[in-house]
Amino acid sequence: MGITQRARGVLRRRDPEATIPPGTRNVVFGPALPDESTVHLVLDLGLRIGEVQMASGAGASDVTATIIAVVNAYGLPHCEVDVIYTSITVSCYRGTELPPITSLRVVRNRSIDYTRLADVEELLRRITANELTAGEAYAELDRITTAPHPFPRWVATVAWAGMAASLSVLLGGGGGGVMLPVTAAAATALVDRIGRLLNKRALPFFFQQAVGGAVATSIALTFYALGWLDNPQLAVAASIIVLLSGMTVVGSMQDAITGYNVTAAGRMAELALMSAGLIAGVVLSLYAGVRIGGDTMAGLDATDIGRAQVLTPALSLSLQVLAGASTAACFALASYAPPRPLLVGGIGGAVAAGTHALLLLVDVHTVLAGAVATTLVGFAGGIIARRLRIPSLVIAVSGVAPLLPGLATYRGLYELSVLGSPSGATTLMLAAAIGLALGAGVVLGEYLAQPVRTRLGRLERRISGPRLSGPLWPTKRRLD
């Protein structure tokens, strides 16, 4: 027995390549997996969960970490995930003797429902805690994705109108009278209902944005011509922000920062296309309004647009904080957020608007002020969200909403289309810089919140990257 054991030890220490006969290859056996039907079920479960996150605006890194956590929880340790803007692919490695099992799902639905996202996040916690079997998790996910919205569609329309009214107050600093928020709310409500009808008829979103921009601008210019409204620019700017609020500015910056360049380019392309449709509608309405109105529109000058002055700066600041909170809360409500995320999102909007206003008072540039304000929102939201078990994405996107550059966008469009001034291009570049700064600030804040969110703030621990949705720490994968 002693000689046999020593011989085995010598053979184990020999070079593996020297023991392989010529003309043969080294076989690598994959991990022990469940039966093939279970593997297909688990892969489809991970894909569908990732689809919900992707449709809600989550970053590709969050979707990848989520799918890896799901498949690992059900015994698939060697899976590769490829996420692009329109599809998700998962491949399960089974060694060199068997072909991998690969599943693909195309992401077609882009409607935001934060209640669905929150339910999926809770389901993900139960999956990673091994509280559900794969079949039970699949049945629960099917119930979540097929459930109707938590409240009627007209509530979302009222929320969008409330968001526009709050934005008009925020942009005007509390000035402009009652007609400004009423006009902005009425125009936005009409745009939302028209957009819903056009969406049912499968009109491309580019043309829906164009129609929305044209309708909102036409209503504001009509009220101005009738003498009911003194500053239609702010009403149009508020409507522009509402139409831009659903865009994935935060997700685009997260993908670009975390290295998912293809997905980031896809999101940026969609954002540019939707903005172009909005620009086309606004420019067409402005041009037609000035041509038709003649002398009535002569006083409408984009170079004179500015924040309305109020008697006391403290009142202006307090109104901006309240308007920011109302804007963020209305956006969360319009996106079907549950009560707790809705409340926290409103607080995030108040923090963003208040911080931005304070920085502007001390002559900080608007781009830097927006980046600092959203960094604070991302930092605080990243800590609070995990404690309250709500998606950080809801707080981040809601907090950004009050600061979207609708007024700068309107100025640039008016200067280019009506005044024929080349300075409009510079103004539009400023609007783009503000949008990028807002998205980058949220991602930076979430990144800084991770070591604080872990116990004792251990900075030496490996940081996995900004996490706005899904598991905080991605599951480790073996590469052998």
Secondary structure, 3 states (H helix, E strand, C coil): CHHHHHHHHHHHHCCHHHHCCCCCCCCCECCCCCCHHHHHHHHHHHHHHHHHHHHCCCCHHHHHHHHHHHHHHCCCCCEEEEECCCEEEEEECCECCCCCEEEEEECCCCCCCHHHHHHHHHHHHHHHCCCCCHHHHHHHHHHHHHCCCCCCHHHHHHHHHHHHHHHHHHHHCCCCCCHHHHHHHHHHHHHHHHHHHHHHCCCCHHHHHHHHHHHHHHHHHHHHHCCCCCCHHHHHHHHHHHHHHCCCHHHHHHHHHCCCHHHHHHHHHHHHHHHHHHHHHHHHHHHHHHHHHHHHHCCCCHHHCCCCCCCCHHHHHHHHHHHHHHHHHHHHHHCCCCHHHHHHHHHHHHHHHHHHHHHHHCCCCHHHHHHHHHHHHHHHHHHHHHHHCCCHHHHHHHHHHHHCCHHHHHHHHHHHHCCCCCHHHHHHHHHHHHHHHHHHHHHHHHHHHHHHHCHHHCCCCCCCCCCCCCCCCCCCCCCC
